[in-house]
Amino acid sequence: MKTTEHSLSFFSLGGINEIGKNMYVIQYEDEIFVIDCGGKFPDESLLGIDLIIPDFTYLEENQHKIKALIVTHGHEDHIGGIPYFLRKLNIPIYATRFTLGLIELKINEHRLRGDSNLITIDSNSKLEFDKVQISFFKVSHSIPDCLGIVCHTPEGNIVHTGDFKFDLTPANNQYADIHKMAEIGKDGVLALISESTNAERKGLTPSEKMVGSHMDEAFIKARGKIFVSTFASNVNRVQQVVESAMKTNRKLALLGRSMVNIVDVAIERGYLHVPEGMLIDASEVDKLPVEQVAILCTGSQGEPMAALSRLASGNYRDVAIYPGDTVILAASPIPGNEKGVSKIIDNLFQLGAKVIYGSGSTTGMHVSGHGYQEDLKLMLTLMKPTYFIPIHGEYRMLHQHRLLAESVGVEIENTFIIKNGEVIDFENGAAYQTRTVQAGDTYVDGMGVGDVGDIVLRDRKQLSEDGMLVIVITLSKGDRKIISGPDTITRGFVYARDADELLKEVNRLVKKTISNLQSENIRQWNVMKQSIKKSVGQYLFTQTKRKPMILPIIIEI
């Protein structure tokens, strides 16, 4: 079926059955609205990949229909793909002041500034298009200026919550607009699209203000330098570190490029208030008494090149951690990052530091920005949707969110757990899933976008596990006799000096293979190369139980 046959559709190009690279599409007839465009950092299996972004193929094919990219908030998994999106699609971007500040940082890094149309919105904005109107409502999260989105269509209203929790005492006094949410629910919600990150956690998410008192206590008790590592984008947390430093008469240094950049944007746009003279350069840290210094740094997720990792290994140029210093990890590891974080914590203890780490409930140094079960149920209760689509979570989280929806009155058959690319169509008040669009991962590797696929990754995996063997042989152009070689070069397979006999046997086997092909009058290069790879590969596996990449190079003179 063609998309134009359906009045109203919703699908995801990223963000379902995963946490990261969020991108959602609402389409009414010939008007397309894209919500968020995130990036996702690769796991260790994706060797050499720098970033994962959504597949934009569907949007490129239908770019004449796209009216807007609307961004709910400024976290990397919601804005990380925007520079790559803008290279292909010059679409107006709507976001709040702080979110636009972070988007501008990315656009400037990619030197795309002249081509982008950035439009500031807030929770009171209303966007009018031909057949669709868009309105917004405030939500609380772990970054300023977060919005939920209401898409008003002739078929009914579609609500996208963005990332949210219900914090009744937010540190930045940006209160969730519960009354407006209730009004939206009263007007009728055809479908609610709601995040599911903490759908497995019981209760209500604790308030960000809880962190402030624990931070103050740690600062008062500390005797040496204090290092605090958190997400650079968590401006509320950064503000609390500033206030604790102010109460204990400490200067504050910033380490890590993203921390410096985001703090600059937050100060410039009025979201972060730092007393004049408090911020110092990293080079000034050693010039002050240790009890007068605090350092705010990136690296709470164990990133190898981030500031905290380099500090823990003693490789940071201007600043060092000494026995008696206090290190506070004011963030919980994202699933998959636990190993890297544990290694850093071990290194910090070896340096003699006092380390405060662990889940937020244990230390009081972190609370989640995502709603627990009671938060999610409250959103469902306020919106009273006919249909429910859980997003932003792995399958078990989506499943748990469906059970929560059922518990507050949403019919179980009216909940859709879908995959990226699966389309929900709405017609005459009914919803169904019968078709798909192209969706998937696009890999960013250095300057290349989408040019690394499964075959390249398979080769990288083979090289990383078993190494490679290069066999160079020179043949006479006339009679294809061997003039020189074979010469065998190994990398990551065996140490040549310790495997002299093995490599000699490989060379003998190559000569024998070439001789056999010549006797059969087979002279095609591709056949010769495949025969060498097969015979040498079988021999090496028999001798070593390894499967190195074998690259025969035949030179003809």
N, C-alpha and C positions, 0 to 999 in steps of 0.2 A: 504494500500500500504506500502511496505517497503521503508525505506529511500534510500537504494542503487539504487532504480529504478529512482531516480531523480539526475540530474547532480549537480545542485547548489541550495542550500536552505538557508533561513534565518529564525530564530525564536528567541523569547525572553523567558528566564526562569524567568525574573524579570525586572521591570522597565517600563512596559507599563500599563496604567491606574493607575499609582501610581508614587510617587517621592521617590525612595529608592530601595534598594537591586537590583541594576542594574546587569543584566547578559544576554549577548546576544551570539548567536551561528551562525557562518557561516560555512556551510558544503559544500565541493565540493567532490563528490563521497565518497571516504573513508578517507578524510582528514577533521578533525573538528578543528575549531579555536574558542576559547572561549574569549569573550571580557568582561572584568571586572567581579568582583565577590563581590558584595556589601552586606551590612547589613542594616537593617532598624529598628529603635527603635519603640517599640509597643505603641499603644495608651492605654488609661485608661481601655478599655474594655478587654484587654488581661492581666488578673490579674496574676501577678507573672512572666510573660514572660520577659526575659532580652533582647532578640534580635530576629529579624526575618531574616532568610536567604533563598535563593532560594532552591527549591527541586532539588537535584542533580541526581535523579533516571535515567534520560535519559543518562546523562554523565557517570554514573557508568556502565550502560549497554553497552555503546559504548566506554569505556575508551581506548581500543586498537587503536581507530581511532584519539584520541585527540593529536594534535601536539603541541599546545601551549595555555597558558592563557596569553592574552595580556591586560595590564592595561593602560587605557587612562590617569588617574591621581590619586592622593592620597586621595581623599575625602572618608569619611567613607562609603557612599552609593555606593562606587565603589571598596573598598578593605576590608570592614568589614567582609565579609564571607570567606576570603582566608584561615585563619587557619582551618576552618571547612572543606573547600574544600580539603586542603592538607592532612587531616586525612584520606580521602577516596581515593584521586587521586594524585599520585606523578607525576605531570605534570610540565614541565619547565615554569617559569613565566618570561615574558619580560616586563620591565618597565624602566622609566627614573631614573636617579640617586636619585633625591629627593623622588620620589614615592617608589623606592626600600627601601630607608631609613625608610619610614613609615611602609612598609610591614615587614621589618626586626624587627621593634619594636613589631608588633603583633605576628610574628612567635616566637620571644624570650619569650614573655609573655606566649605563649602556649607551650613552650619548644619543638618546632618542628625544631629547627635550623639545625640539622644534616641531615634532610630528604629533604630539599628544594633546588631546582636548580634555582637560581635567575640570570637573564641575563640582563645586562644594555643595553639599546637602547637610541637613540636620534632621532631627526627629519630626520636625513640623513641615518638612518639605513635601510638596505634592508634584509629581511629574505627570504631565498630560501627553499622551500619544494618540494616535488615530482612534484606536478602539479600546485601549488599555490605559488605566491610571495606576500609578505607583505611589503608595504612601509608606510611612515608616513609624517605628516606635522604639523607644530607648530600651536597651537591655544592659544588665551588668555582666562584666567579664573581667579578665585580668589585664586589660589594656583599655585606655580611654576611648570614648566616642564610638560605642558599638551600637549597631542598629539591627532590628528585625525588619522584615520587608513584607508589605501587603500588596499583592498584585490583583487589582480589581478588574475583572473581565466580565463580559456578558454571560458567560457560563457560570460564574461564581468567583469567590475570593480565594486566592491561594496565599497562604502565609508561610514564609520562611523565617525561622526564629533567629538565624545566625547562631553563634556560640553564646551561651548564656548560663547564668545562675541567678537565683534570687537572693541578693545581699541587701538586707534591710539597713545595714550600717556601712555602706561602702566608704573606703578610705578617701576617695576623691569626691564624695558627695554627688556622684552621678547615679541617681536612683533609677531603678527600672520603673517604667511607666505602667504599673499594674492596672490602673484605672483605664488607661487607653487600651490595654490588652483585653480587658473585660468588655469594653465597647465594641472592639473588633469582633469578639466572640458573639456578642449580642446581635450584631448585624448579619452574622452567618459566615461560617468558614467552610468552603467546599472541601479543602484539603489542607492539612497542617504538615509541613516539612520541618522536622525537628531533630536537632543534634542528639547523639546517643552516647557520648564518650564515657560518662560515668553512670550508665544505666544499671550497672551491676552493684553500685555502692548504695547502701541503705541510708536513709535519713536525709537531712538537709546539708548543703555545702556550708562549712563554717565561713564566717565573715572575714574579710581581709583585715579588718581592724584588730583581730586577734593576734596577727603577726606583729603589729606595732609594739605591744607590751612586751612580748618575748624578745624582740630585737633590742628594746631599751635595756632589758635585764642583762642580756649578753654583753652589750656595750659597757655597762656599768661594771661588770665583773672582770672584764678583760684587762690585762696588764701590759701586753705587748701590742703590736700592730694588729688590726682587725681586717681580715679579708672577707668580703661578702660576694658570693657568686650567685647570680640569678639571671633570668631571661632579661635581656636588654629592653625588650618591649614592655615588660611589666612595670610601667611608669609608677603605678601606685606603690609597688614594692620599693622602687628606687627612692620615691619620696619619703618612705618610712625610714630607709637607711640614712637619708639626708637629715631627717629630724633626730634620729638617734645620735648621729655624729654631732649635731648642733648641741644636744643636751649634754654631751660628754666632752665638749670643746675639742673636737677632732677635725682636722682638715680632711678633705676627701679627694683621692686620686681615682681616675677612670682608666681602666686597662681593657683593651680590645676595641677594634675598629667599630663594630656594631654598637657597642656601649657608648662610645664617644659620639657617633653620628646620631643615635636615637635621643640621647640626652640633649644634644644641641637642638634637635627639632622640638623636643618637648619644652625646653626652656624658651625657645624663640616663639612658640605658639601659645605659651601660657599654661601648659599642662603640668609643668614641674617648676617648683619654686626653690631656688638654692640661694642662701645668703651670699652677698657679695664678698669675695675673698676666700670662700670656703674651698673652691675647687683649686687643686694644685696639679702641676705636671708630675709625671712619674719620676722625672729626674730629681725632683725636690724631696722625695720621700725620705731618703737617707740623711737629709740635712736637718730633719725635725726629730725631737724625742719620740720614741716608739709609742708612748701613750697619747700622742697628739695626732696620730695618723690612722685613717681608715681607707681601705682600697675597695672599690667596687669593680668587679671584673666579670667577663664572659666565661663560659666553659662549664656551666653547671651540668651539661649533658655528656661530659667526658670527651668532647671533640678534641682530637689530638693536637691541632694547631691553635686552639683557643688559649686565652691568657692563663686560665687556671691550670691547664695541663702543663704548660711551659713553666709555670711557677713551681708546680709539684715536682717537676724533673730538674729544677734548678737552672732552666735555660732562658729565663726572662732577663733581658739586658739590664734594666734599671732598678728592678725590685727583686728582693729575695725573701723567702720565708725562713725565719729562724726559730729555734726552740723558744716556747713561751708565747708565740703568736697564736691568734685565734682565727680559724677559718670556718665560715658559716656557709653551708650549701642551702640557699633559700629557694630550692626547687626540688621537686621529685623527679627521678629519672623517667623519661618517656620509655614505654616498653621497647626493648631492644637495645637501650643504652646502658643497661645496668652493669655490664662487664667493664665498659670504659670508665664509668663513674667509680666502681669499686677499686680499680687500679689506681686512680688518682687519690682516693681516700687512703689507700695503703701507703702511697708515696708521701702524702702529707704527714701521716703518723711517723714515718721514718725520719722526716725532717724535724720531729719534735713538736709539731704544732698541736694545739687543742682543736679538734675537729668536731663541729656540731653538724650532724647529718641525719638522714633518715626521713621517714614519712612525716607529713605535716602534723599529724596527731601526736607523734612521738616528741618532736622538738618544738612545735609551735612556730616554726620558721617558714612554713609554706601552707597555703590553702589552695585548693584547685579553683580554676576559673570556670569549670564546667559543672552543671547542675547534677546533684545526686538524685536518687529516685523520687524524693518528695518534691524537688524542684521541677522535675520532668512531669510529674503528675499534676502539679499546680498549673503549668503551662497548658497541658491538655484540658484541664478543667476550665480554665479561663477562655480558651479558644473554642471548645466544644465542636471539634471538626466532624464532618460527615465521614471523610476519608483521612487516613493517617499514613505518612511515609517517613519512617525513621532513616536518618542519614548520619554521616560523620561518625563512623564506628566500625569495628570489625563485626563479623556476623553474629557472634554471641551477644554483643551489645545491642545490635539491632533486634535480635530475638527477644532479649529481656525488655527492651523498650516497647515491643509489641504487647507483651504481657502486662506491662504497666498501663498501656492504653486501654486494654481490655478491662482492667480492674477499675477504671474510672468511666466506663460506659461506652467506649468505642467498639462497635461490632467487629469481631475477630476477622470476618471476611472482608471488612472494609480497610484492613491494614495491608499494605503492600511492602514486602521486603524484596527489593530489586537489586540488580547488579548494575554497574556502570554500563550505560548504553541501552538498557531496557527502558522502554517508553511506557508511561502511564497516560492513556488518553481519556479525556472527560467529554462526554456528550450527553446533553439532556439530563444532567445530574447524575449520570452513571459513570463509573470508572472501570477500566479494564486494561490489561497488559497483553498485547498480542504481537508486538513488533520491536525491533531494535534499530539503533543507529551505531555507526562506528565509534568505538571508545577504546581507550587503552593507555599505555604509558609511552611517553616520548622521552628518550634519554638525552641529557645535555652532557657532552664530554668536551671540555675545553671550549673552543669556538664552534664546535660541531653540534648541531641540534637535529636529532633524529637520524643521524648517519651511522649510529652504532646500534646494531640489532642483535638478535639471539646468536647468530653465527659468530660475530666478533666476540661476544661475551663468552661463548663456548670455547673459542680459541684462547682467550685470556685465562679462562679457568684451567684449561689444559696446560698452558705455559706455567701458571702459578703452582700447579700440583706436580708436574712431571718434567718440566723444563723443555728444552728443544735440542735437536741434533741437526746441524747443517752439513750436507754432504756435497762437496764441490768436485766436479769431474770435467775434464777437458777432452773433447773428442775431435778427431780429424773430420773435416767437412766432407771429404771425398768418400772414404771407406768406413767412417764412423768408428775407427780404432781409437783406443784410449791413448792420448798423448801424455797426459799427466793426471795425477790423482789416483784414486779418490783421496781428497783431504777432508777429514772430519773435524768439525768444530762443535763443541758442546757448551750449553749455557743452562745451568740449573738442573742438569740431568746427572752427570757424574763428574768428578774432578779428573781431568784428562790424565794427569800423571799417575793417578792411582788406578786407572782403568786401561792401561796400555794394551793389554792382551784383548780386552773386550773390543776396543776400537779397531785394533788390527783385524780382528775377525769380521767386524762390520765392513771394513774396506775390502777384505777378501770376498765377502758375500756380494758386495756391490759389483766387483769385477766379474764374478761368476754370473750375476744376473744380466749384466750387459752382454757378456759373451753368449749366453743362452738366447737372448733376443736377436743378436746378430746372426746366429746360426739358423734362426727361424725367419731371417730377413725382415724383422720388425724394426723400423727405424723412426717411428713417430715419437716425438719428444714426450707427449702426454702419456703414452703407453709406457715408455721407459721410466718416467718419473713415478707413475703409479706402481709399477713392478718393483722398483727400488723401495718405495715406502712400505709395500706389503711384505716383502721378504725381510727387510731390516726390522720392521715393526714386530713381526712374529718372533724373530730371533731375540730381540731385546726383551720382549715380554717373557719369553721362556727363561732368559738368564736373570732378569732383574725384577720381574713382576711390575714393571713400570711401562707407561705408554707416553713417551715424550712426543712432542710435535716433530715430525721429520720433514725437513725441507731439502729435497734434492735440487741442486743447481747445475745445469748442464751447459757448458760453454763450448761453442763450435768454432774452430779456427781452421 
